[in-house]
Amino acid sequence: MTAFAHLVQNDMRTLYRTGYVWVSIVVFALMLLIAMHASQLDFAGYENFVAAIILFDVVLSPVMLVGLMVLLERSEGAFAALSVSPMPTWAYMAARVLMVSLFSLAQMLLLVLAVYDANFSPVALTAGLAGAACMSGMFGFLLVSFFDDLNAFLLPMIGTIMLLGVPGYAVLLGIPQKWLLWHPTSGPMALIEQAFDLDARQGLFTAGATTIVWAAVAAILAHFAIGRMQARIGGS
């Protein structure tokens, strides 16, 4: 646990040093300003639309931040130093995913509280947001393991973010969610939708189960991706 705490502190320093914290505060302030104006609108009947927008936002930051932080560590040699340290791979992965997920999760929860004045389930919303954010962060490790250059990483990063947001597009296009049960973020999307529909509890267990399964799959893939990057540094 000491290694985990040290890595969390290191990630916090990295986010502060790179200026992301300040940029995030400015962007969030602008989003909050827009949200305060949007709060005057009537969202009755548009809950699924709100859920889709939330999913888009919550998958964006984790993929982007994990990739950029890993690329920065590689360019500065920090990743190589971490690779030869006694640091467990799971601790490195968990610390990074925790940090970027908390940023995304906190912003979305605050925005929902500012905009949405009807009843909703904080538990279901938090579970959906956390599931989507954590999965996105772990898929960020998998994606960045194939790239060494920022310019080469950017376009696939955008593609990955769009791919993770597919269940949201389905809502906007009227495509039944049951056709997307195979998709990693279909479970989190269903949890977010149910957070705004307190009378609908059908499929809640399935949504939670698929979220847990896909989170486990993403964690395994991320673990192997980190090992692959470490092996390349070692010349294996």
C-alpha positions as CSV (number, residue, x, y, z in Angstrom):
1,M,0.0,0.0,0.0
2,T,3.0,2.3,0.6
3,A,4.0,2.0,-3.1
4,F,0.4,2.7,-4.1
5,A,0.2,5.9,-2.0
6,H,3.6,7.0,-3.4
7,L,2.4,6.5,-6.9
8,V,-0.8,8.5,-6.3
9,Q,1.2,11.4,-4.9
10,N,3.5,11.2,-7.9
11,D,0.6,11.3,-10.3
12,M,-0.9,14.3,-8.5
13,R,2.4,16.1,-8.8
14,T,2.6,15.2,-12.5
15,L,-0.9,16.6,-13.1
16,Y,0.0,19.8,-11.3
17,R,3.4,20.2,-12.9
18,T,2.0,19.8,-16.4
19,G,-0.6,22.4,-15.8
20,Y,-3.5,20.0,-16.3
21,V,-5.1,20.8,-12.9
22,W,-5.3,24.5,-13.8
23,V,-6.6,23.9,-17.3
24,S,-9.1,21.5,-15.9
25,I,-10.3,24.1,-13.4
26,V,-10.8,26.7,-16.1
27,V,-12.6,24.2,-18.4
28,F,-14.8,23.0,-15.6
29,A,-15.7,26.6,-14.6
30,L,-16.8,27.2,-18.2
31,M,-18.8,24.0,-18.2
32,L,-20.3,24.9,-14.9
33,L,-21.3,28.3,-16.2
34,I,-23.0,26.7,-19.2
35,A,-24.6,24.1,-16.9
36,M,-26.1,26.8,-14.7
37,H,-27.8,28.3,-17.7
38,A,-28.9,24.9,-18.9
39,S,-30.4,24.2,-15.5
40,Q,-33.3,26.6,-16.4
41,L,-34.4,24.1,-19.1
42,D,-36.9,21.3,-18.6
43,F,-35.2,18.0,-19.0
44,A,-38.3,15.9,-18.7
45,G,-38.4,13.3,-21.4
46,Y,-34.7,14.0,-22.3
47,E,-33.1,11.9,-19.5
48,N,-31.6,9.5,-22.0
49,F,-30.0,12.4,-23.9
50,V,-28.5,13.7,-20.7
51,A,-27.1,10.2,-19.9
52,A,-25.5,10.0,-23.4
53,I,-23.8,13.3,-23.0
54,I,-22.5,12.3,-19.6
55,L,-21.1,9.1,-21.0
56,F,-19.2,11.0,-23.7
57,D,-17.7,13.3,-21.1
58,V,-16.7,10.7,-18.6
59,V,-14.7,8.5,-21.1
60,L,-12.8,11.4,-22.6
61,S,-10.4,12.5,-19.8
62,P,-9.3,9.0,-18.6
63,V,-8.1,7.8,-22.0
64,M,-6.4,11.1,-22.8
65,L,-4.7,11.6,-19.5
66,V,-3.4,8.0,-19.1
67,G,-1.9,8.1,-22.6
68,L,-0.4,11.6,-22.2
69,M,1.1,10.8,-18.7
70,V,2.6,7.6,-19.9
71,L,4.1,9.3,-23.0
72,L,5.5,12.0,-20.7
73,E,7.1,9.5,-18.4
74,R,8.7,7.7,-21.3
75,S,10.2,10.9,-22.7
76,E,11.6,11.9,-19.4
77,G,12.8,8.5,-18.5
78,A,10.5,8.2,-15.5
79,F,8.8,5.1,-16.9
80,A,12.1,3.3,-17.2
81,A,13.0,4.2,-13.6
82,L,9.7,2.9,-12.4
83,S,10.0,-0.3,-14.4
84,V,13.3,-1.3,-12.6
85,S,11.9,-0.3,-9.2
86,P,10.2,-2.9,-6.9
87,M,6.9,-1.2,-7.7
88,P,4.1,-3.7,-8.4
89,T,2.5,-3.3,-11.8
90,W,-1.0,-3.4,-10.3
91,A,-0.1,-0.4,-8.0
92,Y,1.2,1.7,-10.9
93,M,-1.9,0.9,-12.9
94,A,-4.4,1.3,-10.0
95,A,-2.9,4.7,-8.9
96,R,-3.1,6.2,-12.4
97,V,-6.6,4.9,-13.1
98,L,-7.8,6.1,-9.6
99,M,-6.4,9.6,-10.2
100,V,-7.8,10.2,-13.7
101,S,-11.1,8.6,-12.8
102,L,-11.6,10.7,-9.7
103,F,-11.0,13.9,-11.8
104,S,-13.6,12.8,-14.3
105,L,-16.1,11.5,-11.8
106,A,-16.0,14.5,-9.5
107,Q,-16.6,16.9,-12.4
108,M,-19.5,15.0,-13.8
109,L,-21.2,14.6,-10.4
110,L,-20.9,18.3,-9.7
111,L,-22.3,19.2,-13.1
112,V,-25.2,16.9,-12.7
113,L,-26.0,18.4,-9.3
114,A,-25.8,21.9,-10.8
115,V,-28.0,21.1,-13.8
116,Y,-30.4,18.4,-12.9
117,D,-33.0,19.4,-10.4
118,A,-35.3,16.3,-10.6
119,N,-34.8,13.2,-8.5
120,F,-32.1,10.8,-9.5
121,S,-30.1,7.9,-7.9
122,P,-26.6,9.1,-6.8
123,V,-25.6,5.4,-6.2
124,A,-26.5,4.3,-9.7
125,L,-25.0,7.4,-11.3
126,T,-21.7,7.1,-9.3
127,A,-21.5,3.4,-10.2
128,G,-22.0,4.1,-13.9
129,L,-19.6,7.0,-14.0
130,A,-16.9,5.1,-12.0
131,G,-17.3,2.0,-14.2
132,A,-17.0,4.0,-17.5
133,A,-14.1,6.1,-16.2
134,C,-12.1,3.2,-14.8
135,M,-12.5,1.2,-18.0
136,S,-11.5,4.1,-20.1
137,G,-8.4,4.7,-18.1
138,M,-7.3,1.0,-18.4
139,F,-8.0,1.0,-22.1
140,G,-5.8,4.1,-22.2
141,F,-2.9,1.9,-21.0
142,L,-3.6,-0.6,-23.7
143,L,-3.8,2.0,-26.4
144,V,-0.6,3.9,-25.5
145,S,1.4,0.7,-25.4
146,F,1.4,0.7,-29.2
147,F,2.8,4.2,-29.6
148,D,6.0,6.1,-28.7
149,D,5.1,9.4,-30.3
150,L,2.4,11.9,-29.2
151,N,1.5,12.8,-32.8
152,A,1.0,9.1,-33.7
153,F,-1.1,8.6,-30.5
154,L,-3.6,11.5,-31.0
155,L,-5.7,10.2,-33.8
156,P,-6.1,6.6,-32.3
157,M,-6.9,8.3,-29.0
158,I,-9.8,10.2,-30.6
159,G,-11.0,7.0,-32.3
160,T,-10.8,5.1,-29.0
161,I,-12.8,7.8,-27.1
162,M,-15.5,7.7,-29.9
163,L,-15.6,3.9,-29.8
164,L,-16.1,3.9,-26.0
165,G,-19.0,6.3,-26.5
166,V,-20.9,4.1,-28.9
167,P,-23.7,3.3,-26.4
168,G,-24.3,7.0,-26.2
169,Y,-24.6,7.3,-30.0
170,A,-27.1,4.4,-29.9
171,V,-29.3,6.4,-27.5
172,L,-29.2,9.4,-29.7
173,L,-30.0,7.4,-32.8
174,G,-32.7,5.3,-31.1
175,I,-30.8,2.0,-31.4
176,P,-31.9,-0.5,-28.7
177,Q,-29.3,-0.9,-26.0
178,K,-29.8,-4.7,-26.1
179,W,-27.9,-4.8,-29.4
180,L,-24.9,-3.4,-27.6
181,L,-24.7,-5.7,-24.6
182,W,-21.2,-6.8,-25.9
183,H,-19.9,-3.3,-25.7
184,P,-17.6,-2.4,-22.8
185,T,-19.5,0.7,-21.7
186,S,-23.0,-0.6,-22.3
187,G,-23.2,-1.6,-18.6
188,P,-22.1,1.9,-17.3
189,M,-24.4,3.5,-19.8
190,A,-27.4,1.5,-18.5
191,L,-26.5,2.4,-14.9
192,I,-26.3,6.1,-15.8
193,E,-29.7,5.9,-17.6
194,Q,-31.3,4.1,-14.7
195,A,-30.0,6.8,-12.3
196,F,-32.4,9.2,-14.0
197,D,-35.3,6.8,-14.3
198,L,-36.1,5.8,-10.7
199,D,-39.1,3.6,-11.8
200,A,-37.0,1.4,-14.0
201,R,-35.1,-1.3,-12.3
202,Q,-35.2,-4.0,-15.0
203,G,-31.8,-4.9,-16.2
204,L,-30.0,-3.3,-13.3
205,F,-28.3,-6.5,-12.3
206,T,-27.2,-7.2,-15.9
207,A,-25.8,-3.7,-16.1
208,G,-23.8,-4.1,-12.9
209,A,-22.5,-7.5,-13.9
210,T,-21.4,-6.5,-17.4
211,T,-19.6,-3.5,-15.9
212,I,-17.7,-5.6,-13.4
213,V,-16.8,-8.2,-16.1
214,W,-15.5,-5.6,-18.6
215,A,-13.6,-3.8,-15.9
216,A,-11.8,-7.0,-15.0
217,V,-11.1,-7.6,-18.7
218,A,-9.8,-4.1,-19.1
219,A,-7.6,-4.5,-16.0
220,I,-6.0,-7.7,-17.4
221,L,-5.4,-6.1,-20.8
222,A,-3.9,-3.0,-19.1
223,H,-1.6,-5.2,-16.9
224,F,-0.2,-7.0,-20.0
225,A,0.1,-3.7,-21.8
226,I,2.3,-2.2,-19.0
227,G,4.4,-5.4,-19.0
228,R,4.8,-5.1,-22.8
229,M,6.0,-1.5,-22.5
230,Q,8.5,-2.5,-19.7
231,A,9.8,-5.4,-21.8
232,R,10.5,-3.0,-24.7
233,I,12.5,-0.8,-22.4
234,G,14.5,-3.9,-21.3
235,G,15.1,-4.9,-24.9
236,S,13.1,-8.1,-24.7
